[in-house]
Each structure stands twice: as C-alpha cells, then as structure tokens.
Amino acid sequence: MATEMTEEATTHFGFNNIPVAEKVVRVRHVFDSVSKRYDLMNDLMSLGIHRLWKRYAVHKMRLQPNQRLLDVASGTGDLARLMMRRMDDRGQVVLCDINGSMLQQGRHKMTNIGMVAGMTWVQGNAESLPFPDHCFHAVTIGFGIRNVTHMEQAITEMVRVLRPGGQFLCLEFSQLAIPWLQPLYDVYSFKVLPEIGQWVARDRAAYQYLVESIRRFPNQQQFSTLLSKNGLGQVRYDNLSAGIAAIHTGYKV
C-alpha cells in the first residue's frame, strides 16, 4: 500500500520523478523562461521543419468556414493561425494555454500580422478546460500533451468539449521508426539541443527537460490506444520525418 501511494503521489518531469503538485509549477517555469525565444528556438532546433509539420497537420483536417475550433496548449498560435486561414478567415478559434507568458507572445504575434478577428485567448488548464460540453467542431493540441500532469484527464477533457463526430488532432514528438537513426538522433537531442538552448534562450535546463519529456512520451501505438480508450474513434497516426514527430487523429464517438 505504501508503494502504491508513493507512485500515485509522483509523476515524471523529464527523467526525474517529482511530487505531482510540482509539475505544473515546473512546466510553467520552463515556458516562462523560453517564451520570448520560443519561435526562434523551434526554427533552430528543427531547421524550420516544424512549420512544414504544422501545415501538413492542418491540411489533413476537414475544416469548413464558420466552424468553432479550440487549440489547447496553443503557445504562440501557429496551429491557430493556420486553421483560421484554412477556414478562409471565417470562423472562430479559441487559443487556450495554461501559461500566460506564452499566450501573451502569441497575441503579440497575431496582432503584428493583423490577425485578431475571430481569435479568442483563454488561460486555462488542459486537464480542466473552462468550456461547456460539445461546443467545438475540432480540438487540436500541438507539442503540448506530453507536458500535462495527467495525460488521460487532458484527453478526456478535449473529447468532452468536442461536438459528436468532431475532429481531434494531436501533433507531437514521437519515437523514431528507423532504428539505425536512433544513435544520431540521441546525440543531437542530448548534446546539441541543450547547448542551443543555453546559447539562444539562456536556459539549458529547460531544453534538457524538453528532450527528456519526448523520450518519456508513449510511442505511436501506445498513444493511439490511449486515444481509443478515451472516447475517440477512427484513430490513426501518421509519422513525420521518420517518426521524429507524429500526427494523431480521431473523431468523437
């Protein structure tokens, strides 16, 4: 019994186990630290390929003008912007993130490109979304699900706010599908990326955590099973760049 209580009281933060109550605070600190350099770091870390992944993900969605969409862990709004364009700038996109500094950066970016009509920014926790049941045509989350404390709770919440038959899409780092590339990918991940984080964002530890959180994330099939168990049907995934990232899709049953 004591062992079970200990396991329930801890969760992972990268490769470390920490008290459950600390994870939200630590993740918030990570993104507070990197928010101003977040977009630049994404470009440097992926050589700009993350932009192609996001465009392809939104291209796969069945979006129509005048739909109402939710982007969870919206960050600086890349997916939200692409989805609004996909609706011919006629629709509503709610950008929801637990981190106020990331929302602020996203709002500044959208304002700078003159894209605020139809956009709403809401600070909220993915595990307890501040929206009623069945109110969105589609829900997306890009590179955010691995940072939540209780992953299944976040999935359940995103399914809850979807309309019946509504689309779910998760874009996330995943597991390589080509084993012989793993040693090279590990060197780049654990040696190069944290150094870039130190050089550009002045926070090596934040990017060390991000790399470790990718390795702790379920593989493609495991995450697909998790989605299927929590209210989604027609679940499938598509690997991107040999599995460095993957798009997971499904529809509310």
C-alpha positions as CSV (number, residue, x, y, z in Angstrom):
1,M,0.0,0.0,0.0
2,A,2.8,2.4,0.9
3,T,4.4,1.8,-2.5
4,E,1.1,2.5,-4.3
5,M,0.6,5.7,-2.5
6,T,4.2,6.8,-3.4
7,E,3.6,6.0,-7.1
8,E,0.3,7.9,-7.1
9,A,2.0,10.9,-5.4
10,T,4.7,11.3,-8.0
11,T,5.0,11.9,-11.7
12,H,7.7,12.4,-14.2
13,F,9.4,15.6,-15.1
14,G,11.8,14.6,-17.9
15,F,13.8,11.7,-16.5
16,N,13.1,12.7,-12.9
17,N,10.2,11.7,-10.6
18,I,8.7,14.6,-8.7
19,P,5.7,15.2,-6.5
20,V,2.5,15.6,-8.7
21,A,1.8,19.0,-7.3
22,E,5.1,20.3,-8.5
23,K,4.8,19.5,-12.2
24,V,2.5,22.3,-13.2
25,V,4.8,24.8,-11.5
26,R,7.9,23.4,-13.1
27,V,6.5,23.3,-16.5
28,R,5.2,26.9,-16.2
29,H,8.7,27.9,-15.2
30,V,10.1,26.2,-18.3
31,F,7.8,28.1,-20.6
32,D,8.1,31.4,-18.8
33,S,11.8,31.1,-19.3
34,V,11.7,30.4,-23.0
35,S,8.6,32.2,-24.2
36,K,10.3,35.2,-25.8
37,R,12.7,32.9,-27.8
38,Y,10.2,30.0,-28.3
39,D,9.6,30.6,-32.0
40,L,13.3,31.2,-32.8
41,M,14.3,28.0,-30.8
42,N,11.7,25.9,-32.7
43,D,13.2,27.1,-36.0
44,L,16.8,26.4,-34.9
45,M,16.0,23.0,-33.3
46,S,14.1,21.7,-36.3
47,L,15.8,23.7,-39.0
48,G,12.4,25.1,-39.7
49,I,10.8,21.7,-40.4
50,H,8.2,22.2,-37.6
51,R,6.5,24.7,-39.8
52,L,6.0,22.1,-42.5
53,W,4.7,19.6,-39.9
54,K,2.1,22.1,-38.7
55,R,1.0,23.0,-42.2
56,Y,0.6,19.3,-43.1
57,A,-1.3,18.6,-39.9
58,V,-3.8,21.4,-40.6
59,H,-4.1,20.4,-44.2
60,K,-5.3,17.0,-43.1
61,M,-8.2,18.4,-41.1
62,R,-11.7,18.7,-42.6
63,L,-12.3,22.3,-41.7
64,Q,-15.1,24.5,-43.1
65,P,-15.7,28.2,-42.8
66,N,-17.7,29.4,-39.7
67,Q,-16.6,26.5,-37.5
68,R,-15.6,26.9,-33.9
69,L,-12.2,25.4,-33.0
70,L,-10.1,25.0,-29.9
71,D,-6.3,24.9,-29.9
72,V,-5.1,23.6,-26.5
73,A,-1.6,24.4,-25.3
74,S,-1.7,27.0,-28.1
75,G,1.6,28.6,-27.3
76,T,2.4,31.3,-29.8
77,G,-0.5,30.3,-32.1
78,D,1.0,28.6,-35.1
79,L,-1.7,26.0,-35.4
80,A,-4.5,28.5,-34.7
81,R,-3.3,30.8,-37.4
82,L,-3.1,28.0,-40.0
83,M,-6.6,26.8,-39.0
84,M,-8.1,30.2,-39.4
85,R,-6.5,30.5,-42.8
86,R,-7.9,27.1,-43.6
87,M,-11.4,28.5,-42.9
88,D,-10.8,31.4,-45.2
89,D,-10.6,33.7,-42.2
90,R,-14.2,33.0,-41.4
91,G,-14.6,31.1,-38.2
92,Q,-13.7,31.2,-34.5
93,V,-10.5,29.8,-32.9
94,V,-10.0,29.8,-29.2
95,L,-6.4,29.7,-28.1
96,C,-6.1,28.1,-24.7
97,D,-2.8,27.7,-22.7
98,I,-2.0,27.4,-19.0
99,N,1.0,29.7,-19.4
100,G,0.2,33.4,-19.5
101,S,3.5,34.4,-21.0
102,M,3.1,32.1,-23.9
103,L,-0.4,33.4,-24.6
104,Q,1.0,37.0,-24.4
105,Q,3.7,36.1,-27.0
106,G,1.0,34.5,-29.2
107,R,-1.3,37.5,-29.0
108,H,1.5,39.9,-29.9
109,K,2.4,37.8,-32.9
110,M,-1.2,37.7,-34.1
111,T,-1.6,41.4,-33.6
112,N,1.6,42.1,-35.5
113,I,0.3,40.3,-38.6
114,G,-3.2,41.8,-38.2
115,M,-4.9,38.5,-37.4
116,V,-7.2,39.1,-34.4
117,A,-10.7,38.8,-35.7
118,G,-12.3,35.6,-34.7
119,M,-9.4,34.8,-32.2
120,T,-10.0,34.5,-28.5
121,W,-7.2,33.9,-25.9
122,V,-8.1,32.0,-22.7
123,Q,-5.7,31.0,-20.0
124,G,-6.7,27.5,-18.8
125,N,-5.6,24.1,-17.8
126,A,-5.9,21.2,-20.4
127,E,-6.9,18.9,-17.5
128,S,-9.9,21.2,-16.6
129,L,-10.9,23.1,-19.7
130,P,-13.1,26.1,-19.0
131,F,-15.6,25.4,-21.7
132,P,-19.0,23.6,-21.8
133,D,-19.6,20.2,-23.3
134,H,-19.9,19.6,-27.0
135,C,-19.1,23.2,-28.1
136,F,-16.2,22.8,-30.7
137,H,-16.1,21.3,-34.2
138,A,-12.4,20.4,-33.7
139,V,-9.8,20.4,-31.0
140,T,-6.1,20.4,-31.6
141,I,-3.0,20.3,-29.4
142,G,0.5,20.7,-30.8
143,F,3.6,19.7,-28.9
144,G,1.8,20.2,-25.6
145,I,0.2,16.9,-24.4
146,R,3.5,15.5,-23.1
147,N,3.7,18.4,-20.7
148,V,0.5,17.8,-18.8
149,T,0.5,16.1,-15.5
150,H,-2.4,13.7,-16.1
151,M,-2.5,12.9,-19.8
152,E,-5.7,10.8,-19.8
153,Q,-7.5,13.5,-18.0
154,A,-6.5,16.1,-20.6
155,I,-7.6,13.7,-23.4
156,T,-10.9,13.2,-21.7
157,E,-11.4,16.9,-21.3
158,M,-10.6,17.6,-25.0
159,V,-13.1,14.9,-26.0
160,R,-15.7,16.3,-23.7
161,V,-15.7,19.8,-25.3
162,L,-15.9,18.3,-28.8
163,R,-19.2,18.0,-30.6
164,P,-20.3,14.4,-31.5
165,G,-18.3,13.5,-34.6
166,G,-15.9,16.4,-34.0
167,Q,-12.3,16.1,-35.0
168,F,-9.3,15.7,-32.7
169,L,-5.8,16.2,-33.8
170,C,-2.6,16.0,-31.8
171,L,0.8,16.9,-33.2
172,E,3.6,15.6,-31.0
173,F,7.2,14.4,-31.0
174,S,7.3,10.7,-31.1
175,Q,9.5,7.6,-31.5
176,L,11.8,7.0,-34.5
177,A,10.6,4.5,-36.9
178,I,14.1,3.8,-38.3
179,P,16.2,2.2,-35.5
180,W,19.6,2.9,-37.1
181,L,19.0,6.6,-36.9
182,Q,18.5,6.5,-33.1
183,P,22.2,7.0,-32.1
184,L,22.5,10.1,-34.3
185,Y,19.1,11.4,-33.0
186,D,20.2,10.8,-29.4
187,V,23.5,12.8,-29.9
188,Y,21.6,15.7,-31.5
189,S,18.9,15.6,-28.8
190,F,21.0,15.3,-25.7
191,K,24.2,17.1,-26.7
192,V,23.3,19.7,-29.3
193,L,19.8,20.9,-28.4
194,P,20.5,21.8,-24.8
195,E,23.6,23.8,-26.0
196,I,21.4,25.7,-28.5
197,G,19.0,26.3,-25.6
198,Q,21.8,27.7,-23.5
199,W,23.2,29.9,-26.3
200,V,19.9,31.3,-27.6
201,A,17.4,31.1,-24.7
202,R,20.0,31.2,-21.8
203,D,18.3,28.2,-20.3
204,R,20.0,24.8,-20.9
205,A,17.9,23.0,-18.3
206,A,14.6,23.9,-20.0
207,Y,15.7,22.3,-23.2
208,Q,17.2,19.3,-21.4
209,Y,13.7,18.8,-19.9
210,L,12.0,19.1,-23.3
211,V,14.3,16.5,-24.8
212,E,13.8,14.1,-21.8
213,S,10.0,14.6,-22.0
214,I,10.0,13.5,-25.6
215,R,11.7,10.2,-24.6
216,R,9.2,9.6,-21.8
217,F,6.2,10.1,-24.2
218,P,4.3,7.0,-25.3
219,N,5.2,5.6,-28.7
220,Q,2.8,6.0,-31.6
221,Q,0.8,2.8,-31.0
222,Q,0.6,3.3,-27.2
223,F,-0.7,6.8,-27.6
224,S,-3.2,5.7,-30.3
225,T,-4.5,3.1,-27.8
226,L,-4.9,5.8,-25.2
227,L,-7.0,7.9,-27.5
228,S,-9.2,5.0,-28.5
229,K,-9.8,4.2,-24.8
230,N,-11.0,7.7,-24.1
231,G,-13.8,8.5,-26.4
232,L,-12.3,8.7,-29.9
233,G,-13.0,6.5,-32.9
234,Q,-11.2,6.2,-36.3
235,V,-7.9,6.8,-34.5
236,R,-4.9,6.7,-36.7
237,Y,-1.4,8.2,-36.8
238,D,1.0,9.5,-39.5
239,N,4.7,9.6,-38.9
240,L,6.6,12.7,-39.9
241,S,10.3,12.8,-40.7
242,A,10.8,9.1,-39.9
243,G,8.8,9.3,-36.7
244,I,10.5,12.3,-35.1
245,A,7.0,13.7,-34.8
246,A,3.6,12.1,-35.5
247,I,0.1,13.4,-36.2
248,H,-2.6,11.6,-34.2
249,T,-6.2,12.0,-35.4
250,G,-9.6,10.7,-34.3
251,Y,-13.3,11.6,-34.1
252,K,-15.6,11.9,-31.1
253,V,-17.7,8.8,-30.9
